[in-house]
Amino acid sequence: MRGKCVVVLLIMVSLILVGCQEQEESQNIDDQTAPEISKEEIDENNNEVEGVEAEEKKENTDNEEIVEEDPVSEEMVERYQINEATWEVEPLENGNEKVVLLTIDDAPKEYAVEMAETLKRLNVGAIFFVNGHFLNEEGKQSLKKIHDMGFEIGNHTMSHPNMTQLTEEEQRAEIIELNEIIYDVIGELPRFYRAPFGANTEFTNNLMNELNMTKMNWTYGYDWEADYMNADSLADIMVNTPLLKNGANLLMHDREWTAAALENIVTGLQEKGYEIVNPTAIKTE
């Protein structure tokens, strides 16, 4: 009996020794397949991850759209109105009293785009009153360029007639036909109408109400007079005329000498403390 116990004990000891040996060999295999990672390697891996994240962040920033404001074409709150008794620009609530309005008739004949570029560079607005007989294919391209620069487009009739000499049907056609062409080119109907020679009629007055348009004449202008058909004399009179006052409505035309004088006219007015009204701030009917 004692002998059997000894045999059983020896067998148990043998099994325990075999188990320990297998565990040690398994540990050695694990140590070989999973080598120790050094601190330098860990730092290097971390730097690579941080580099990828930084690059992705930079790409996201680069892909963000940058929106630049355009002061000329910026939509504004209506702060002014046209006084149809004097044709001056009058301030409404929060409007500046010391303002002038720039308007350019007979566009786009030859120099209107150049004039728009000058005004754009100076960051001031104006109304370009266009004639339909200038709107051939080249003229339409010029009109679109002016509008795309942010300038207001006005109606100055199809053929620049004296409206008092036309029938009501002819007067309507002069305005409506041009409105339709302007809309086809720029996608907007004009808000302002200026009668050639300032000759408004009872019919066109009623038509303006029907079309929700505002008629507009001017307070002064000189570039059609022989004495002012050069840049220096025109700039001087436009800035120093006794007719210049708060709310003045300045009439100019698409002319070579006016285009050459335009920058000095603008800067001269500004030096006298006048703000150039952005037409988008003018209330219409």
CORQUIRA-V760069 format. One record per residue. N is the residue number from 0. PSI is psi as a letter, one per 40 degrees, with the letter a starting at -180 (999 if undefined). OMEGA is omega in whole degrees, -180 to 180 (999 if undefined). D_CENTER is the distance of its C-alpha to the mean C-alpha in Angstrom with 1 decimal. Layout:
n->N psi->PSI omega->OMEGA d_center->D_CENTER
n->N psi->PSI omega->OMEGA d_center->D_CENTER
This chain:
n->0 psi->d omega->179 d_center->108.9
n->1 psi->d omega->-180 d_center->107.9
n->2 psi->d omega->178 d_center->107.3
n->3 psi->d omega->179 d_center->104.9
n->4 psi->d omega->179 d_center->102.8
n->5 psi->d omega->-179 d_center->102.7
n->6 psi->d omega->180 d_center->101.4
n->7 psi->d omega->-180 d_center->98.7
n->8 psi->d omega->179 d_center->97.6
n->9 psi->d omega->179 d_center->97.4
n->10 psi->d omega->-180 d_center->95.3
n->11 psi->d omega->179 d_center->92.8
n->12 psi->d omega->-179 d_center->92.5
n->13 psi->d omega->180 d_center->91.9
n->14 psi->d omega->179 d_center->89.0
n->15 psi->d omega->-180 d_center->87.4
n->16 psi->d omega->179 d_center->87.7
n->17 psi->d omega->179 d_center->86.1
n->18 psi->d omega->180 d_center->83.2
n->19 psi->d omega->-179 d_center->82.4
n->20 psi->d omega->179 d_center->82.5
n->21 psi->d omega->179 d_center->80.0
n->22 psi->d omega->180 d_center->77.6
n->23 psi->d omega->-180 d_center->77.8
n->24 psi->d omega->178 d_center->77.1
n->25 psi->d omega->179 d_center->74.1
n->26 psi->d omega->179 d_center->72.7
n->27 psi->d omega->178 d_center->73.3
n->28 psi->d omega->179 d_center->71.4
n->29 psi->d omega->-179 d_center->68.4
n->30 psi->d omega->-178 d_center->68.4
n->31 psi->d omega->-177 d_center->68.3
n->32 psi->e omega->179 d_center->65.4
n->33 psi->g omega->-178 d_center->63.2
n->34 psi->i omega->-179 d_center->63.4
n->35 psi->h omega->178 d_center->62.3
n->36 psi->h omega->-177 d_center->58.7
n->37 psi->i omega->177 d_center->58.4
n->38 psi->d omega->180 d_center->56.1
n->39 psi->d omega->-180 d_center->54.5
n->40 psi->d omega->178 d_center->53.6
n->41 psi->d omega->179 d_center->52.1
n->42 psi->d omega->-179 d_center->50.0
n->43 psi->d omega->179 d_center->48.9
n->44 psi->d omega->179 d_center->47.9
n->45 psi->d omega->179 d_center->45.9
n->46 psi->d omega->179 d_center->44.0
n->47 psi->d omega->179 d_center->43.1
n->48 psi->d omega->179 d_center->41.8
n->49 psi->d omega->179 d_center->39.7
n->50 psi->d omega->178 d_center->38.4
n->51 psi->d omega->180 d_center->37.3
n->52 psi->d omega->179 d_center->35.6
n->53 psi->d omega->-180 d_center->33.8
n->54 psi->d omega->178 d_center->32.6
n->55 psi->d omega->179 d_center->31.4
n->56 psi->d omega->180 d_center->29.5
n->57 psi->d omega->180 d_center->27.8
n->58 psi->d omega->179 d_center->26.9
n->59 psi->d omega->178 d_center->25.3
n->60 psi->d omega->-180 d_center->23.3
n->61 psi->d omega->-177 d_center->22.2
n->62 psi->e omega->178 d_center->21.2
n->63 psi->h omega->-179 d_center->18.9
n->64 psi->h omega->178 d_center->15.2
n->65 psi->h omega->-178 d_center->13.3
n->66 psi->h omega->179 d_center->9.8
n->67 psi->h omega->180 d_center->8.0
n->68 psi->i omega->178 d_center->6.1
n->69 psi->h omega->-174 d_center->4.0
n->70 psi->d omega->-178 d_center->6.9
n->71 psi->d omega->-175 d_center->6.8
n->72 psi->e omega->-177 d_center->4.6
n->73 psi->h omega->178 d_center->5.8
n->74 psi->h omega->-175 d_center->8.8
n->75 psi->i omega->174 d_center->11.9
n->76 psi->i omega->180 d_center->15.6
n->77 psi->h omega->-177 d_center->17.6
n->78 psi->e omega->-177 d_center->19.6
n->79 psi->i omega->172 d_center->20.9
n->80 psi->i omega->178 d_center->23.0
n->81 psi->h omega->175 d_center->24.5
n->82 psi->h omega->-175 d_center->28.3
n->83 psi->e omega->174 d_center->29.8
n->84 psi->d omega->-177 d_center->33.0
n->85 psi->e omega->-176 d_center->31.6
n->86 psi->e omega->177 d_center->28.1
n->87 psi->i omega->175 d_center->26.9
n->88 psi->h omega->-179 d_center->23.9
n->89 psi->h omega->179 d_center->25.5
n->90 psi->i omega->168 d_center->24.2
n->91 psi->a omega->179 d_center->24.5
n->92 psi->h omega->179 d_center->24.8
n->93 psi->e omega->177 d_center->23.1
n->94 psi->i omega->178 d_center->22.0
n->95 psi->h omega->180 d_center->22.8
n->96 psi->d omega->-174 d_center->25.7
n->97 psi->g omega->-179 d_center->25.2
n->98 psi->i omega->170 d_center->22.2
n->99 psi->i omega->178 d_center->21.9
n->100 psi->h omega->177 d_center->19.8
n->101 psi->h omega->176 d_center->19.1
n->102 psi->i omega->-177 d_center->19.7
n->103 psi->h omega->-178 d_center->20.5
n->104 psi->i omega->174 d_center->23.0
n->105 psi->f omega->177 d_center->24.4
n->106 psi->i omega->-10 d_center->21.3
n->107 psi->g omega->-176 d_center->20.8
n->108 psi->c omega->-179 d_center->24.3
n->109 psi->d omega->-169 d_center->24.2
n->110 psi->e omega->-174 d_center->22.0
n->111 psi->d omega->180 d_center->18.9
n->112 psi->d omega->177 d_center->16.7
n->113 psi->d omega->179 d_center->18.3
n->114 psi->d omega->177 d_center->17.7
n->115 psi->d omega->179 d_center->13.9
n->116 psi->d omega->177 d_center->13.9
n->117 psi->d omega->-179 d_center->16.0
n->118 psi->d omega->178 d_center->14.0
n->119 psi->d omega->179 d_center->10.8
n->120 psi->d omega->-180 d_center->13.2
n->121 psi->e omega->176 d_center->14.6
n->122 psi->f omega->176 d_center->11.4
n->123 psi->i omega->-177 d_center->12.6
n->124 psi->i omega->178 d_center->12.0
n->125 psi->i omega->172 d_center->14.5
n->126 psi->h omega->174 d_center->15.8
n->127 psi->h omega->178 d_center->17.0
n->128 psi->h omega->-171 d_center->20.1
n->129 psi->i omega->174 d_center->21.2
n->130 psi->h omega->-178 d_center->24.7
n->131 psi->d omega->-177 d_center->25.7
n->132 psi->e omega->174 d_center->28.2
n->133 psi->e omega->-172 d_center->25.6
n->134 psi->f omega->165 d_center->23.9
n->135 psi->a omega->-177 d_center->26.0
n->136 psi->d omega->178 d_center->24.5
n->137 psi->d omega->179 d_center->23.3
n->138 psi->d omega->177 d_center->22.0
n->139 psi->d omega->177 d_center->20.1
n->140 psi->d omega->178 d_center->18.4
n->141 psi->d omega->179 d_center->17.5
n->142 psi->d omega->180 d_center->16.2
n->143 psi->d omega->178 d_center->13.9
n->144 psi->d omega->-179 d_center->12.7
n->145 psi->d omega->179 d_center->12.1
n->146 psi->d omega->-179 d_center->10.3
n->147 psi->d omega->175 d_center->8.1
n->148 psi->e omega->174 d_center->7.2
n->149 psi->e omega->-176 d_center->6.1
n->150 psi->i omega->178 d_center->9.8
n->151 psi->h omega->179 d_center->12.3
n->152 psi->h omega->180 d_center->15.1
n->153 psi->i omega->-179 d_center->18.6
n->154 psi->h omega->178 d_center->22.0
n->155 psi->f omega->178 d_center->24.7
n->156 psi->i omega->-178 d_center->27.2
n->157 psi->d omega->-170 d_center->28.3
n->158 psi->e omega->177 d_center->30.9
n->159 psi->f omega->177 d_center->30.7
n->160 psi->i omega->167 d_center->34.1
n->161 psi->h omega->-172 d_center->35.8
n->162 psi->d omega->179 d_center->35.3
n->163 psi->e omega->-178 d_center->38.5
n->164 psi->e omega->-178 d_center->40.4
n->165 psi->i omega->172 d_center->39.1
n->166 psi->i omega->179 d_center->40.4
n->167 psi->d omega->179 d_center->38.3
n->168 psi->d omega->179 d_center->37.8
n->169 psi->d omega->178 d_center->36.6
n->170 psi->d omega->179 d_center->34.2
n->171 psi->d omega->-178 d_center->32.7
n->172 psi->d omega->-180 d_center->32.3
n->173 psi->d omega->-176 d_center->30.5
n->174 psi->d omega->-175 d_center->27.8
n->175 psi->d omega->-179 d_center->27.7
n->176 psi->d omega->180 d_center->27.8
n->177 psi->d omega->176 d_center->24.8
n->178 psi->d omega->-178 d_center->22.9
n->179 psi->d omega->178 d_center->23.8
n->180 psi->d omega->179 d_center->22.8
n->181 psi->d omega->180 d_center->19.3
n->182 psi->d omega->180 d_center->18.9
n->183 psi->d omega->-176 d_center->20.2
n->184 psi->d omega->-172 d_center->17.8
n->185 psi->e omega->179 d_center->14.4
n->186 psi->e omega->179 d_center->15.5
n->187 psi->i omega->173 d_center->15.4
n->188 psi->i omega->179 d_center->18.2
n->189 psi->i omega->179 d_center->18.0
n->190 psi->e omega->-174 d_center->18.6
n->191 psi->i omega->178 d_center->20.4
n->192 psi->h omega->173 d_center->23.5
n->193 psi->h omega->179 d_center->25.3
n->194 psi->h omega->174 d_center->28.9
n->195 psi->h omega->-179 d_center->30.2
n->196 psi->e omega->-179 d_center->32.5
n->197 psi->f omega->-173 d_center->31.4
n->198 psi->g omega->175 d_center->34.1
n->199 psi->i omega->179 d_center->33.2
n->200 psi->i omega->178 d_center->35.9
n->201 psi->d omega->180 d_center->37.1
n->202 psi->d omega->-179 d_center->36.0
n->203 psi->d omega->175 d_center->32.4
n->204 psi->d omega->179 d_center->32.3
n->205 psi->d omega->-180 d_center->33.4
n->206 psi->d omega->177 d_center->31.1
n->207 psi->d omega->178 d_center->28.1
n->208 psi->d omega->180 d_center->29.4
n->209 psi->d omega->-176 d_center->29.9
n->210 psi->e omega->-177 d_center->26.3
n->211 psi->f omega->177 d_center->24.7
n->212 psi->i omega->179 d_center->23.3
n->213 psi->h omega->177 d_center->23.7
n->214 psi->i omega->-173 d_center->25.7
n->215 psi->h omega->169 d_center->25.2
n->216 psi->b omega->-177 d_center->27.3
n->217 psi->i omega->177 d_center->27.2
n->218 psi->d omega->172 d_center->29.2
n->219 psi->i omega->177 d_center->29.7
n->220 psi->i omega->-173 d_center->29.0
n->221 psi->e omega->-166 d_center->31.2
n->222 psi->e omega->174 d_center->30.0
n->223 psi->e omega->179 d_center->32.4
n->224 psi->i omega->-174 d_center->35.4
n->225 psi->d omega->-177 d_center->37.5
n->226 psi->e omega->-175 d_center->37.7
n->227 psi->f omega->178 d_center->34.0
n->228 psi->f omega->170 d_center->33.2
n->229 psi->i omega->-169 d_center->32.6
n->230 psi->d omega->-174 d_center->29.8
n->231 psi->d omega->-178 d_center->31.9
n->232 psi->d omega->180 d_center->33.6
n->233 psi->d omega->179 d_center->30.5
n->234 psi->d omega->-179 d_center->28.5
n->235 psi->d omega->-177 d_center->31.6
n->236 psi->d omega->-179 d_center->32.2
n->237 psi->d omega->-178 d_center->28.6
n->238 psi->d omega->-172 d_center->28.6
n->239 psi->e omega->177 d_center->32.3
n->240 psi->i omega->175 d_center->33.2
n->241 psi->e omega->179 d_center->35.1
n->242 psi->e omega->179 d_center->32.9
n->243 psi->h omega->177 d_center->30.0
n->244 psi->i omega->-180 d_center->29.8
n->245 psi->h omega->177 d_center->27.6
n->246 psi->e omega->-178 d_center->25.4
n->247 psi->h omega->-178 d_center->26.0
n->248 psi->h omega->-169 d_center->24.3
n->249 psi->h omega->178 d_center->24.2
n->250 psi->h omega->173 d_center->24.9
n->251 psi->i omega->-178 d_center->24.3
n->252 psi->i omega->175 d_center->24.5
n->253 psi->g omega->-177 d_center->23.5
n->254 psi->i omega->-178 d_center->26.3
n->255 psi->d omega->-177 d_center->27.1
n->256 psi->d omega->178 d_center->28.4
n->257 psi->d omega->177 d_center->25.5
n->258 psi->d omega->-179 d_center->23.0
n->259 psi->d omega->-177 d_center->25.3
n->260 psi->e omega->-167 d_center->25.5
n->261 psi->d omega->-178 d_center->21.9
n->262 psi->d omega->179 d_center->21.2
n->263 psi->d omega->176 d_center->24.6
n->264 psi->d omega->-179 d_center->24.0
n->265 psi->d omega->-177 d_center->20.8
n->266 psi->d omega->177 d_center->22.4
n->267 psi->d omega->177 d_center->25.7
n->268 psi->d omega->-180 d_center->24.3
n->269 psi->d omega->178 d_center->22.6
n->270 psi->d omega->176 d_center->26.0
n->271 psi->e omega->175 d_center->27.6
n->272 psi->e omega->-180 d_center->25.6
n->273 psi->h omega->172 d_center->23.4
n->274 psi->h omega->176 d_center->19.8
n->275 psi->h omega->-177 d_center->17.6
n->276 psi->h omega->169 d_center->16.5
n->277 psi->h omega->-176 d_center->12.9
n->278 psi->d omega->178 d_center->14.1
n->279 psi->e omega->180 d_center->12.3
n->280 psi->e omega->-179 d_center->14.9
n->281 psi->h omega->180 d_center->17.7
n->282 psi->h omega->175 d_center->19.9
n->283 psi->i omega->-176 d_center->21.0
n->284 psi->999 omega->999 d_center->24.3
